Amino acid sequence: MVAPLALRDDGRVGPLPLFDVERRRVDVTAMITWARDTLRRAGVEVDDLARLHEHVDAAGAVRLAQHLTVSSRSRAHRAVLFALLAEALPELERRAIVVQATSHFRVLVPGDERSAVPPHTDHGIGHPLDERNVWIALTDAVGPAALHLLSRARSSHHEATRAASGWVLPDVTRDDLEPIDARVGDVLLFTPVHVHGARPPLERTRVSIDVRIAPRHSALERHPSGYVALEAG
């Protein structure tokens, strides 16, 4: 029998808290405005991100997500993102944290099975254990459109089995995951060993951001260009 992955019970691998699908709330108005302006410059004018499927098909949604993701390396986006992270994580010392240099935008339109992410852990696809996941809803994400996860306790068992077997993905189906409904402005915090995935929405487009934060010293040591500091110092 494989023992659960040894994440210490004091809640830490590295200096960041071991969030177990914790929910926070932030004002995402500025981020939605940035996303709409960025899409408009790409030729897509939309008042409501949840109606993007009225303007693009599944392939077009993938291209828009890629465009937003690449554009997230701009100073304008980072200023908005840093403000969101400060609001969502007021207890963390900004000088000690870095964030991924690129924010990952997801644009899922109804029926797009190919873009729906299968169950996985970030550790299984190469992310270190001291990172923490920050998932931000820019549209409502409820029902099938919700982010689907397992708790840390259940995830740790599956992640240990995956690691011992040398697999990339855990032996989990989408039906095993629990939907975590989110509304615009909800932030979900979890870890690299939480099993999670997505399903295509039924009626409206789901737009979200996922980005990872990490301890400044260790993150910049392993990948100096992969992260940016939340605050100089």
C-alpha positions as protocol buffer text, in pm:
chain_id: "A"
residue {
  index: 1
  type: MET
  ca { x: 0 y: 0 z: 0 }
}
residue {
  index: 2
  type: VAL
  ca { x: 138 y: 342 z: -94 }
}
residue {
  index: 3
  type: ALA
  ca { x: 158 y: 595 z: 189 }
}
residue {
  index: 4
  type: PRO
  ca { x: 0 y: 938 z: 127 }
}
residue {
  index: 5
  type: LEU
  ca { x: 239 y: 1203 z: 3 }
}
residue {
  index: 6
  type: ALA
  ca { x: 421 y: 1353 z: 299 }
}
residue {
  index: 7
  type: LEU
  ca { x: 287 y: 1706 z: 320 }
}
residue {
  index: 8
  type: ARG
  ca { x: 344 y: 1802 z: 681 }
}
residue {
  index: 9
  type: ASP
  ca { x: 37 y: 1834 z: 902 }
}
residue {
  index: 10
  type: ASP
  ca { x: 152 y: 2178 z: 1019 }
}
residue {
  index: 11
  type: GLY
  ca { x: 33 y: 2300 z: 681 }
}
residue {
  index: 12
  type: ARG
  ca { x: 362 y: 2381 z: 512 }
}
residue {
  index: 13
  type: VAL
  ca { x: 595 y: 2267 z: 241 }
}
residue {
  index: 14
  type: GLY
  ca { x: 815 y: 2570 z: 227 }
}
residue {
  index: 15
  type: PRO
  ca { x: 698 y: 2892 z: 393 }
}
residue {
  index: 16
  type: LEU
  ca { x: 356 y: 2927 z: 228 }
}
residue {
  index: 17
  type: PRO
  ca { x: 36 y: 2796 z: 389 }
}
residue {
  index: 18
  type: LEU
  ca { x: -100 y: 2465 z: 270 }
}
residue {
  index: 19
  type: PHE
  ca { x: -437 y: 2589 z: 142 }
}
residue {
  index: 20
  type: ASP
  ca { x: -701 y: 2317 z: 112 }
}
residue {
  index: 21
  type: VAL
  ca { x: -937 y: 2460 z: -151 }
}
residue {
  index: 22
  type: GLU
  ca { x: -983 y: 2781 z: 43 }
}
residue {
  index: 23
  type: ARG
  ca { x: -1215 y: 3048 z: -97 }
}
residue {
  index: 24
  type: ARG
  ca { x: -1147 y: 3421 z: -95 }
}
residue {
  index: 25
  type: ARG
  ca { x: -1331 y: 3713 z: -261 }
}
residue {
  index: 26
  type: VAL
  ca { x: -1177 y: 3998 z: -462 }
}
residue {
  index: 27
  type: ASP
  ca { x: -1295 y: 4280 z: -687 }
}
residue {
  index: 28
  type: VAL
  ca { x: -1210 y: 4167 z: -1042 }
}
residue {
  index: 29
  type: THR
  ca { x: -1356 y: 4471 z: -1219 }
}
residue {
  index: 30
  type: ALA
  ca { x: -1014 y: 4599 z: -1326 }
}
residue {
  index: 31
  type: MET
  ca { x: -905 y: 4255 z: -1449 }
}
residue {
  index: 32
  type: ILE
  ca { x: -1224 y: 4211 z: -1653 }
}
residue {
  index: 33
  type: THR
  ca { x: -1170 y: 4556 z: -1804 }
}
residue {
  index: 34
  type: TRP
  ca { x: -812 y: 4463 z: -1893 }
}
residue {
  index: 35
  type: ALA
  ca { x: -927 y: 4137 z: -2053 }
}
residue {
  index: 36
  type: ARG
  ca { x: -1203 y: 4308 z: -2254 }
}
residue {
  index: 37
  type: ASP
  ca { x: -961 y: 4578 z: -2376 }
}
residue {
  index: 38
  type: THR
  ca { x: -707 y: 4313 z: -2473 }
}
residue {
  index: 39
  type: LEU
  ca { x: -971 y: 4114 z: -2663 }
}
residue {
  index: 40
  type: ARG
  ca { x: -1093 y: 4428 z: -2838 }
}
residue {
  index: 41
  type: ARG
  ca { x: -741 y: 4495 z: -2966 }
}
residue {
  index: 42
  type: ALA
  ca { x: -747 y: 4139 z: -3099 }
}
residue {
  index: 43
  type: GLY
  ca { x: -1067 y: 4213 z: -3290 }
}
residue {
  index: 44
  type: VAL
  ca { x: -1328 y: 4074 z: -3049 }
}
residue {
  index: 45
  type: GLU
  ca { x: -1563 y: 4329 z: -2894 }
}
residue {
  index: 46
  type: VAL
  ca { x: -1759 y: 4184 z: -2602 }
}
residue {
  index: 47
  type: ASP
  ca { x: -1943 y: 4343 z: -2310 }
}
residue {
  index: 48
  type: ASP
  ca { x: -1984 y: 4021 z: -2113 }
}
residue {
  index: 49
  type: LEU
  ca { x: -1702 y: 3764 z: -2106 }
}
residue {
  index: 50
  type: ALA
  ca { x: -1960 y: 3493 z: -2037 }
}
residue {
  index: 51
  type: ARG
  ca { x: -2101 y: 3553 z: -2387 }
}
residue {
  index: 52
  type: LEU
  ca { x: -1775 y: 3503 z: -2577 }
}
residue {
  index: 53
  type: HIS
  ca { x: -1920 y: 3187 z: -2733 }
}
residue {
  index: 54
  type: GLU
  ca { x: -2149 y: 3417 z: -2934 }
}
residue {
  index: 55
  type: HIS
  ca { x: -1840 y: 3558 z: -3105 }
}
residue {
  index: 56
  type: VAL
  ca { x: -1600 y: 3262 z: -3140 }
}
residue {
  index: 57
  type: ASP
  ca { x: -1609 y: 2886 z: -3174 }
}
residue {
  index: 58
  type: ALA
  ca { x: -1398 y: 2645 z: -2967 }
}
residue {
  index: 59
  type: ALA
  ca { x: -1086 y: 2696 z: -3178 }
}
residue {
  index: 60
  type: GLY
  ca { x: -1130 y: 3072 z: -3158 }
}
residue {
  index: 61
  type: ALA
  ca { x: -1168 y: 3051 z: -2780 }
}
residue {
  index: 62
  type: VAL
  ca { x: -835 y: 2869 z: -2757 }
}
residue {
  index: 63
  type: ARG
  ca { x: -669 y: 3141 z: -2963 }
}
residue {
  index: 64
  type: LEU
  ca { x: -818 y: 3412 z: -2741 }
}
residue {
  index: 65
  type: ALA
  ca { x: -700 y: 3233 z: -2427 }
}
residue {
  index: 66
  type: GLN
  ca { x: -350 y: 3212 z: -2573 }
}
residue {
  index: 67
  type: HIS
  ca { x: -360 y: 3581 z: -2665 }
}
residue {
  index: 68
  type: LEU
  ca { x: -465 y: 3679 z: -2313 }
}
residue {
  index: 69
  type: THR
  ca { x: -199 y: 3454 z: -2165 }
}
residue {
  index: 70
  type: VAL
  ca { x: 79 y: 3602 z: -2377 }
}
residue {
  index: 71
  type: SER
  ca { x: -48 y: 3954 z: -2307 }
}
residue {
  index: 72
  type: SER
  ca { x: -37 y: 3885 z: -1933 }
}
residue {
  index: 73
  type: ARG
  ca { x: 336 y: 3952 z: -1938 }
}
residue {
  index: 74
  type: SER
  ca { x: 263 y: 4323 z: -1981 }
}
residue {
  index: 75
  type: ARG
  ca { x: 312 y: 4577 z: -1704 }
}
residue {
  index: 76
  type: ALA
  ca { x: -53 y: 4674 z: -1724 }
}
residue {
  index: 77
  type: HIS
  ca { x: -170 y: 4321 z: -1651 }
}
residue {
  index: 78
  type: ARG
  ca { x: 82 y: 4265 z: -1376 }
}
residue {
  index: 79
  type: ALA
  ca { x: -26 y: 4582 z: -1196 }
}
residue {
  index: 80
  type: VAL
  ca { x: -385 y: 4457 z: -1189 }
}
residue {
  index: 81
  type: LEU
  ca { x: -284 y: 4102 z: -1092 }
}
residue {
  index: 82
  type: PHE
  ca { x: -59 y: 4218 z: -811 }
}
residue {
  index: 83
  type: ALA
  ca { x: -343 y: 4425 z: -667 }
}
residue {
  index: 84
  type: LEU
  ca { x: -574 y: 4121 z: -680 }
}
residue {
  index: 85
  type: LEU
  ca { x: -318 y: 3902 z: -506 }
}
residue {
  index: 86
  type: ALA
  ca { x: -266 y: 4163 z: -235 }
}
residue {
  index: 87
  type: GLU
  ca { x: -642 y: 4173 z: -178 }
}
residue {
  index: 88
  type: ALA
  ca { x: -681 y: 3794 z: -181 }
}
residue {
  index: 89
  type: LEU
  ca { x: -376 y: 3717 z: 34 }
}
residue {
  index: 90
  type: PRO
  ca { x: -334 y: 4003 z: 281 }
}
residue {
  index: 91
  type: GLU
  ca { x: -169 y: 3778 z: 541 }
}
residue {
  index: 92
  type: LEU
  ca { x: 133 y: 3695 z: 323 }
}
residue {
  index: 93
  type: GLU
  ca { x: 454 y: 3897 z: 320 }
}
residue {
  index: 94
  type: ARG
  ca { x: 476 y: 4041 z: -31 }
}
residue {
  index: 95
  type: ARG
  ca { x: 854 y: 4076 z: -25 }
}
residue {
  index: 96
  type: ALA
  ca { x: 889 y: 3703 z: 32 }
}
residue {
  index: 97
  type: ILE
  ca { x: 666 y: 3593 z: -259 }
}
residue {
  index: 98
  type: VAL
  ca { x: 698 y: 3574 z: -635 }
}
residue {
  index: 99
  type: VAL
  ca { x: 430 y: 3499 z: -891 }
}
residue {
  index: 100
  type: GLN
  ca { x: 452 y: 3322 z: -1225 }
}
residue {
  index: 101
  type: ALA
  ca { x: 570 y: 3558 z: -1497 }
}
residue {
  index: 102
  type: THR
  ca { x: 279 y: 3446 z: -1715 }
}
residue {
  index: 103
  type: SER
  ca { x: -82 y: 3420 z: -1601 }
}
residue {
  index: 104
  type: HIS
  ca { x: -273 y: 3134 z: -1762 }
}
residue {
  index: 105
  type: PHE
  ca { x: -613 y: 3235 z: -1898 }
}
residue {
  index: 106
  type: ARG
  ca { x: -875 y: 2967 z: -1966 }
}
residue {
  index: 107
  type: VAL
  ca { x: -1163 y: 3036 z: -2202 }
}
residue {
  index: 108
  type: LEU
  ca { x: -1403 y: 2741 z: -2211 }
}
residue {
  index: 109
  type: VAL
  ca { x: -1704 y: 2762 z: -2440 }
}
residue {
  index: 110
  type: PRO
  ca { x: -2006 y: 2529 z: -2430 }
}
residue {
  index: 111
  type: GLY
  ca { x: -1935 y: 2184 z: -2571 }
}
residue {
  index: 112
  type: ASP
  ca { x: -1557 y: 2224 z: -2599 }
}
residue {
  index: 113
  type: GLU
  ca { x: -1447 y: 1884 z: -2469 }
}
residue {
  index: 114
  type: ARG
  ca { x: -1095 y: 1916 z: -2615 }
}
residue {
  index: 115
  type: SER
  ca { x: -1003 y: 2217 z: -2402 }
}
residue {
  index: 116
  type: ALA
  ca { x: -1147 y: 2080 z: -2080 }
}
residue {
  index: 117
  type: VAL
  ca { x: -851 y: 1983 z: -1863 }
}
residue {
  index: 118
  type: PRO
  ca { x: -841 y: 1616 z: -1747 }
}
residue {
  index: 119
  type: PRO
  ca { x: -786 y: 1534 z: -1379 }
}
residue {
  index: 120
  type: HIS
  ca { x: -425 y: 1607 z: -1284 }
}
residue {
  index: 121
  type: THR
  ca { x: -199 y: 1743 z: -1014 }
}
residue {
  index: 122
  type: ASP
  ca { x: 40 y: 2027 z: -1085 }
}
residue {
  index: 123
  type: HIS
  ca { x: 315 y: 1832 z: -909 }
}
residue {
  index: 124
  type: GLY
  ca { x: 256 y: 1550 z: -1156 }
}
residue {
  index: 125
  type: ILE
  ca { x: 324 y: 1780 z: -1450 }
}
residue {
  index: 126
  type: GLY
  ca { x: 643 y: 1917 z: -1301 }
}
residue {
  index: 127
  type: HIS
  ca { x: 556 y: 2193 z: -1056 }
}
residue {
  index: 128
  type: PRO
  ca { x: 743 y: 2204 z: -722 }
}
residue {
  index: 129
  type: LEU
  ca { x: 568 y: 2138 z: -394 }
}
residue {
  index: 130
  type: ASP
  ca { x: 637 y: 2482 z: -248 }
}
residue {
  index: 131
  type: GLU
  ca { x: 415 y: 2657 z: -504 }
}
residue {
  index: 132
  type: ARG
  ca { x: 51 y: 2742 z: -433 }
}
residue {
  index: 133
  type: ASN
  ca { x: -229 y: 2765 z: -689 }
}
residue {
  index: 134
  type: VAL
  ca { x: -441 y: 3078 z: -719 }
}
residue {
  index: 135
  type: TRP
  ca { x: -751 y: 3034 z: -939 }
}
residue {
  index: 136
  type: ILE
  ca { x: -960 y: 3345 z: -1014 }
}
residue {
  index: 137
  type: ALA
  ca { x: -1309 y: 3343 z: -1167 }
}
residue {
  index: 138
  type: LEU
  ca { x: -1375 y: 3620 z: -1421 }
}
residue {
  index: 139
  type: THR
  ca { x: -1718 y: 3473 z: -1497 }
}
residue {
  index: 140
  type: ASP
  ca { x: -1951 y: 3255 z: -1293 }
}
residue {
  index: 141
  type: ALA
  ca { x: -1834 y: 2894 z: -1291 }
}
residue {
  index: 142
  type: VAL
  ca { x: -2112 y: 2671 z: -1160 }
}
residue {
  index: 143
  type: GLY
  ca { x: -2236 y: 2322 z: -1227 }
}
residue {
  index: 144
  type: PRO
  ca { x: -2038 y: 2155 z: -1507 }
}
residue {
  index: 145
  type: ALA
  ca { x: -1842 y: 2480 z: -1553 }
}
residue {
  index: 146
  type: ALA
  ca { x: -1714 y: 2472 z: -1193 }
}
residue {
  index: 147
  type: LEU
  ca { x: -1356 y: 2391 z: -1113 }
}
residue {
  index: 148
  type: HIS
  ca { x: -1356 y: 2025 z: -1013 }
}
residue {
  index: 149
  type: LEU
  ca { x: -1124 y: 1912 z: -733 }
}
residue {
  index: 150
  type: LEU
  ca { x: -1054 y: 1659 z: -462 }
}
residue {
  index: 151
  type: SER
  ca { x: -968 y: 1750 z: -104 }
}
residue {
  index: 152
  type: ARG
  ca { x: -606 y: 1741 z: 9 }
}
residue {
  index: 153
  type: ALA
  ca { x: -663 y: 1418 z: 202 }
}
residue {
  index: 154
  type: ARG
  ca { x: -805 y: 1237 z: -101 }
}
residue {
  index: 155
  type: SER
  ca { x: -562 y: 1399 z: -340 }
}
residue {
  index: 156
  type: SER
  ca { x: -256 y: 1300 z: -138 }
}
residue {
  index: 157
  type: HIS
  ca { x: -338 y: 930 z: -171 }
}
residue {
  index: 158
  type: HIS
  ca { x: -389 y: 953 z: -547 }
}
residue {
  index: 159
  type: GLU
  ca { x: -76 y: 1165 z: -590 }
}
residue {
  index: 160
  type: ALA
  ca { x: 137 y: 918 z: -395 }
}
residue {
  index: 161
  type: THR
  ca { x: 6 y: 631 z: -608 }
}
residue {
  index: 162
  type: ARG
  ca { x: 71 y: 829 z: -925 }
}
residue {
  index: 163
  type: ALA
  ca { x: 427 y: 913 z: -822 }
}
residue {
  index: 164
  type: ALA
  ca { x: 507 y: 555 z: -720 }
}
residue {
  index: 165
  type: SER
  ca { x: 376 y: 426 z: -1054 }
}
residue {
  index: 166
  type: GLY
  ca { x: 563 y: 682 z: -1264 }
}
residue {
  index: 167
  type: TRP
  ca { x: 244 y: 809 z: -1426 }
}
residue {
  index: 168
  type: VAL
  ca { x: 192 y: 1167 z: -1532 }
}
residue {
  index: 169
  type: LEU
  ca { x: -181 y: 1170 z: -1449 }
}
residue {
  index: 170
  type: PRO
  ca { x: -349 y: 1016 z: -1144 }
}
residue {
  index: 171
  type: ASP
  ca { x: -587 y: 724 z: -1184 }
}
residue {
  index: 172
  type: VAL
  ca { x: -893 y: 944 z: -1139 }
}
residue {
  index: 173
  type: THR
  ca { x: -1190 y: 1011 z: -1364 }
}
residue {
  index: 174
  type: ARG
  ca { x: -1375 y: 1339 z: -1400 }
}
residue {
  index: 175
  type: ASP
  ca { x: -1672 y: 1181 z: -1221 }
}
residue {
  index: 176
  type: ASP
  ca { x: -1454 y: 1133 z: -912 }
}
residue {
  index: 177
  type: LEU
  ca { x: -1394 y: 1506 z: -874 }
}
residue {
  index: 178
  type: GLU
  ca { x: -1614 y: 1741 z: -673 }
}
residue {
  index: 179
  type: PRO
  ca { x: -1744 y: 2060 z: -839 }
}
residue {
  index: 180
  type: ILE
  ca { x: -1658 y: 2377 z: -650 }
}
residue {
  index: 181
  type: ASP
  ca { x: -1902 y: 2641 z: -769 }
}
residue {
  index: 182
  type: ALA
  ca { x: -1754 y: 2989 z: -805 }
}
residue {
  index: 183
  type: ARG
  ca { x: -1895 y: 3331 z: -882 }
}
residue {
  index: 184
  type: VAL
  ca { x: -1727 y: 3626 z: -1047 }
}
residue {
  index: 185
  type: GLY
  ca { x: -1452 y: 3741 z: -811 }
}
residue {
  index: 186
  type: ASP
  ca { x: -1413 y: 3413 z: -624 }
}
residue {
  index: 187
  type: VAL
  ca { x: -1054 y: 3301 z: -568 }
}
residue {
  index: 188
  type: LEU
  ca { x: -977 y: 2936 z: -493 }
}
residue {
  index: 189
  type: LEU
  ca { x: -647 y: 2852 z: -324 }
}
residue {
  index: 190
  type: PHE
  ca { x: -497 y: 2503 z: -329 }
}
residue {
  index: 191
  type: THR
  ca { x: -169 y: 2314 z: -366 }
}
residue {
  index: 192
  type: PRO
  ca { x: 30 y: 2126 z: -633 }
}
residue {
  index: 193
  type: VAL
  ca { x: -98 y: 1792 z: -501 }
}
residue {
  index: 194
  type: HIS
  ca { x: -468 y: 1872 z: -524 }
}
residue {
  index: 195
  type: VAL
  ca { x: -623 y: 1667 z: -804 }
}
residue {
  index: 196
  type: HIS
  ca { x: -827 y: 1902 z: -1022 }
}
residue {
  index: 197
  type: GLY
  ca { x: -968 y: 1940 z: -1370 }
}
residue {
  index: 198
  type: ALA
  ca { x: -1241 y: 2103 z: -1576 }
}
residue {
  index: 199
  type: ARG
  ca { x: -1546 y: 2022 z: -1782 }
}
residue {
  index: 200
  type: PRO
  ca { x: -1696 y: 2227 z: -2064 }
}
residue {
  index: 201
  type: PRO
  ca { x: -1977 y: 2462 z: -1962 }
}
residue {
  index: 202
  type: LEU
  ca { x: -2328 y: 2396 z: -2085 }
}
residue {
  index: 203
  type: GLU
  ca { x: -2462 y: 2741 z: -2175 }
}
residue {
  index: 204
  type: ARG
  ca { x: -2218 y: 3024 z: -2106 }
}
residue {
  index: 205
  type: THR
  ca { x: -1847 y: 3080 z: -2152 }
}
residue {
  index: 206
  type: ARG
  ca { x: -1624 y: 3026 z: -1851 }
}
residue {
  index: 207
  type: VAL
  ca { x: -1324 y: 3258 z: -1822 }
}
residue {
  index: 208
  type: SER
  ca { x: -1072 y: 3214 z: -1544 }
}
residue {
  index: 209
  type: ILE
  ca { x: -711 y: 3281 z: -1456 }
}
residue {
  index: 210
  type: ASP
  ca { x: -479 y: 3040 z: -1284 }
}
residue {
  index: 211
  type: VAL
  ca { x: -142 y: 3147 z: -1159 }
}
residue {
  index: 212
  type: ARG
  ca { x: 105 y: 3014 z: -903 }
}
residue {
  index: 213
  type: ILE
  ca { x: 283 y: 3190 z: -623 }
}
residue {
  index: 214
  type: ALA
  ca { x: 602 y: 3062 z: -462 }
}
residue {
  index: 215
  type: PRO
  ca { x: 866 y: 3153 z: -203 }
}
residue {
  index: 216
  type: ARG
  ca { x: 1091 y: 3415 z: -357 }
}
residue {
  index: 217
  type: HIS
  ca { x: 1433 y: 3269 z: -281 }
}
residue {
  index: 218
  type: SER
  ca { x: 1372 y: 2909 z: -392 }
}
residue {
  index: 219
  type: ALA
  ca { x: 1164 y: 3002 z: -696 }
}
residue {
  index: 220
  type: LEU
  ca { x: 1414 y: 3251 z: -840 }
}
residue {
  index: 221
  type: GLU
  ca { x: 1697 y: 3013 z: -769 }
}
residue {
  index: 222
  type: ARG
  ca { x: 1545 y: 2736 z: -979 }
}
residue {
  index: 223
  type: HIS
  ca { x: 1393 y: 2955 z: -1255 }
}
residue {
  index: 224
  type: PRO
  ca { x: 1498 y: 3323 z: -1250 }
}
residue {
  index: 225
  type: SER
  ca { x: 1292 y: 3418 z: -1556 }
}
residue {
  index: 226
  type: GLY
  ca { x: 986 y: 3214 z: -1463 }
}
residue {
  index: 227
  type: TYR
  ca { x: 867 y: 3436 z: -1181 }
}
residue {
  index: 228
  type: VAL
  ca { x: 835 y: 3805 z: -1100 }
}
residue {
  index: 229
  type: ALA
  ca { x: 850 y: 3966 z: -760 }
}
residue {
  index: 230
  type: LEU
  ca { x: 532 y: 4102 z: -608 }
}
residue {
  index: 231
  type: GLU
  ca { x: 736 y: 4373 z: -445 }
}
residue {
  index: 232
  type: ALA
  ca { x: 1093 y: 4492 z: -488 }
}
residue {
  index: 233
  type: GLY
  ca { x: 1332 y: 4433 z: -204 }
}
